[in-house]
Amino acid sequence: MSWWRRLLGGGRPEPAQLPAVPAPPTTEQIVTSVDAVVARATGRAPAAVTARVQRVAETVHEMAPRLDRLGAGSQQAHTVVATATSYLPEAVDAYLRLPRDFADRRVVDRGKTSLMILCDQLDLLGATLDKISDAVSRADAVALVAHGRFLEEKFGTSSGLTLPGQRSGQGSGQGTAPGPAPLEAP
């Protein structure tokens, strides 16, 4: 572009502004979303629905504070968040918009009523969240076992210490290294 054009106001165009990417929902927002679904379903949906919604909500309550353990961008973390903020509310709200008689008695797809379809969807969401919760808990348990083994190797009899309730020579299976006198149980 020429200097003459810039002088007359035809300068370089402003760089295009990229749209802001919304921040991921907080633990509080995730829990609030699922609690709102429980509140909408309670008293308006049959007990079979509210029990399933409550099961999903309890798992979300358990998982929301632990999502960081799944890793940034994790498919499992996305599933938990999407279940609380999208999948669960959309399914329950679609059901609640239907007249009760129609939703609970009229067959709409492959011999199933809207109520049956919703229960199937809620069961699938619940089972999926249970698998994710089990995976996170299993990873935490494995980490705990590994840490225990590390501590046993580090501080077992190889360090010359005898822990309360431990006999001299018991521990990691290694010989006792020379060192300070063993500690005795009080």
ABEGO torsion letter per residue (X at the ends): XBAAAAAAGABBBBBBBBBBBBBBBBAAAAAAAAAAAAAAABGABBAAAAAAAAAAAAAAAAAAAAAAAAEBGBAAAAAAAAAAAAAAAAAAAAAAABBAAAAAABBABGGBBAAAAAAAAAAAAAAAAAAAAAAAAAAAAAAAAAAAAAAAAAABAAAGBBBBGBBBGBEAGBBBBBEBBBBBBX
